[in-house]
Amino acid sequence: MSDVIELNETDALNDFQSDWSRLLPLTPGGTFFRSREWLQVYWKHFAADQKLRVLVVRENGEVTGIVPLCWKKIKSKFGACRILTYPFDDWGSFYGPVSADQESTLGSAFQYLQNSRRDWDLIDLRCVETDGFDGGATERAFQAENMEFEKFLWEQAMYVDLSQSWEEYLAARPRKARQTYARAERNLQAQGEIEHLRYRPRGEAFGESDPRWDLYEMCEQIAAKSWQGSSTTGTTITHANVSQFFRDTYENAVRAGAFDLNLIFLSGQPAAFSYNFVQNGLINGLRMGYNPEVSDQGLGRLLVGRILHDSMDRGDLLLDVGTGAPEAKKYWYTSVENSYRYVYYSPASSIGNVLRLSHQVASWFRDRFGSSDTSLQLDLQHQKVPVNRR
């Protein structure tokens, strides 16, 4: 017999720490982004105007899955809309429940949400990698509960398959990619001694939780000298809006054994850095940069190459280099994977029904004329490309 416990405060998550830690390694695509540690730091910094609704699913008293959700309001052209979504905001490429059986966990969560308080207009699940780690679990869970949904293409993430040797990987790269990487190695070796330092502590459970702030501060110094120092996006590690968030996340990830910090030194000077998460052999590449004052002779290319070479030697499985900037990543990635957005409209919500009708009209225009009238599309924050309807 299954039941669901709802948690609305981050402190309450601590009561399920052991269950969360047990389930995360069993979760397909279970990266640090799905950890309790990530959620607590995220909520500390970005909880404004949101409400936490974490659903803990139990079978015969044993916790079998956790679905982190949050309630928030977003804007549409028809007015404010209340959604239940993942507490993620596109920090990584994909997200989902924490469970070995994601379909069953989502099904129990959907049953609970339909029978509990309806303070939402839409269930809006984003960054779902349907064809990969999710394996269609989200779609099947909606279908099993007879919940009609809309599916949208959300993002495209670029991956590097690390389950091969460096020699095999390099041989499969385009000729120009091999040439530019070899040139970067030659040019930088001519300028001085190159050292690649990789700091990947195993966490508190293994007595390795020193955050090495000296190394992190080197990353900040490099970032300030790179393009990130003048960036106005508000997402770089030195930007005032998020710098403390990055520091807090770094400290939590180190304690959890989920951080992967890389530094390149040229003649003893910190020259390039990479800030990553690592869990279950999956690496999330988050931020990187180099100091052009040290060298402008391919530091970025050398850093990526050294990371990939070392990861393949270590036995890592996959590097997610994120979404966006495909031109800059084209020589490195081995595949491009889609993530999707699933939207379920509450039949009891007037704005939900209006938005559903709006999208149906847009779909009719697209099917009838080969393109959609963008003024009729489902107009929600961060709208992506419609894929199909269920």
PEBELLIN-V953865 format. One line per field, one symbol per residue. psi: psi as a letter, one per 20 degrees, with the letter a starting at -180 (. if undefined). burial: + if it has 16 or more other ideal C-beta (glycine too) atoms within 10 Angstrom, else -. A space follows every 10 residues. Layout:
psi=???
burial=???
This chain:
psi=pqrppppiqh hhhhikghgg hhhghippkn rhhjqhgggh gghhhkipjq ppnpoopqol ippiqpoprq prprqrijaq ppqprqmgkk hahqraroqh nhggghghgg gghhjapmkq hqonorlomg idhhkjhggh gghhjloprq pqpfrpqpqp oilrqhgggh hiqqghgggh ghggggghhh iapppoppom qirhhjknjo imhhghhggg ggghiahhhj qjhjjqiiph hjhhgggggg gghghikjqn pppppolipp hqrpoqqppk jppoogqrrq oihgqklkgg ggggghgggh ghhhjrgppo jarrlhghih igqiqppqqr pppppphipg hghghggghh ghhggghgji qqohiiqonr plpappfrq.
burial=---+-++--+ --+--+--++ --++--++++ +++++++++- +++------- -+++++++-- --++++++++ ++---+---- ++++++++++ +++++++++- ++++++++++ ++++-----+ ++++++++++ -+++--++++ ++--+-+-++ ++-++-++++ -+------++ ------+--- +--++--+-- ---+-+---+ +-+------- +---++-+++ -++-++-++- ----+++++- -+--++++++ ++++++++++ ++++++---+ ++++++++++ -+++++++++ +--++-++++ ++++++++++ ++---+-+++ +++-----+- +++---++++ ++++++--+- ++-+++-++- -++-+----- -+---+++++ ---+-+----
